[in-house]
Amino acid sequence: MRNADKLKNLLELEIIPDLEAAIDALFEAIDKSKNASKAQKEDLEEMREMRTECFAIVEELGRNELDDEEVDELLAELVDMKTEEE
């Protein structure tokens, strides 16, 4: 499997669903408290930006706009980030 395929799978099957779950959980917490703290607003904005960036990367992969070096760097960075979470 090419690294581009690995990156696309990682984004679509793990990173984006994890971000969406975290966004949903944050919305629930905000809804329960009826008020969002400044930290919650900042976290929500950051997660939304990350999700948007992930979707953009998936689109770029679909159009073959990323060279192998960029793909390798992104894949390594995301794998490291995912490994730190666990």
C-alpha positions as CSV (number, residue, x, y, z in Angstrom):
1,M,0.0,0.0,0.0
2,R,1.3,3.4,-0.9
3,N,1.9,6.0,1.8
4,A,-0.7,8.2,0.1
5,D,-3.3,5.4,0.6
6,K,-2.2,4.9,4.2
7,L,-2.5,8.6,4.8
8,K,-6.0,8.8,3.3
9,N,-7.1,5.7,5.3
10,L,-5.7,7.1,8.5
11,L,-7.5,10.4,7.9
12,E,-10.8,9.0,6.8
13,L,-11.0,6.0,9.2
14,E,-9.4,7.4,12.4
15,I,-8.5,11.0,12.6
16,I,-11.6,12.6,11.1
17,P,-14.0,10.3,13.1
18,D,-12.1,11.0,16.3
19,L,-12.2,14.7,15.7
20,E,-16.0,14.6,15.0
21,A,-16.5,12.5,18.2
22,A,-14.5,15.1,20.2
23,I,-16.5,18.0,18.7
24,D,-19.8,16.2,19.5
25,A,-18.7,15.6,23.0
26,L,-17.7,19.2,23.5
27,F,-21.0,20.3,22.1
28,E,-22.8,18.1,24.6
29,A,-20.7,19.5,27.5
30,I,-21.5,23.0,26.4
31,D,-25.2,22.2,26.0
32,K,-25.3,20.7,29.5
33,S,-23.7,23.7,31.1
34,K,-25.8,26.1,28.9
35,N,-22.7,28.2,28.5
36,A,-19.4,27.7,26.7
37,S,-16.2,28.8,28.5
38,K,-13.5,30.6,26.6
39,A,-11.3,27.4,26.7
40,Q,-14.2,25.4,25.3
41,K,-14.8,27.9,22.5
42,E,-11.0,27.8,21.7
43,D,-10.9,24.0,21.7
44,L,-14.0,23.8,19.5
45,E,-12.5,26.3,17.0
46,E,-9.2,24.4,17.0
47,M,-10.9,21.0,16.4
48,R,-13.0,22.4,13.6
49,E,-9.9,23.9,11.9
50,M,-8.2,20.5,12.2
51,R,-11.1,18.7,10.7
52,T,-11.2,21.2,7.8
53,E,-7.5,20.7,7.2
54,C,-8.0,16.9,7.2
55,F,-10.7,17.1,4.6
56,A,-8.5,19.4,2.5
57,I,-5.7,16.9,2.7
58,V,-8.0,14.0,1.6
59,E,-9.2,16.2,-1.4
60,E,-5.6,17.0,-2.3
61,L,-4.7,13.3,-2.2
62,G,-7.6,12.5,-4.5
63,R,-6.3,15.0,-7.0
64,N,-2.7,13.8,-6.6
65,E,-1.6,17.3,-5.5
66,L,0.8,16.2,-2.8
67,D,4.3,14.9,-3.6
68,D,5.7,11.8,-1.9
69,E,7.8,13.8,0.5
70,E,4.7,15.8,1.7
71,V,2.7,12.6,2.1
72,D,5.5,10.9,4.1
73,E,5.9,13.9,6.4
74,L,2.1,14.2,7.0
75,L,1.8,10.5,7.6
76,A,4.7,10.4,10.1
77,E,3.3,13.5,11.9
78,L,-0.2,12.0,12.2
79,V,1.0,8.6,13.3
80,D,3.1,10.3,16.0
81,M,0.2,12.3,17.1
82,K,-2.1,9.3,17.2
83,T,0.5,7.2,19.1
84,E,0.9,10.0,21.7
85,E,-2.9,9.9,22.3
86,E,-2.8,6.2,23.2
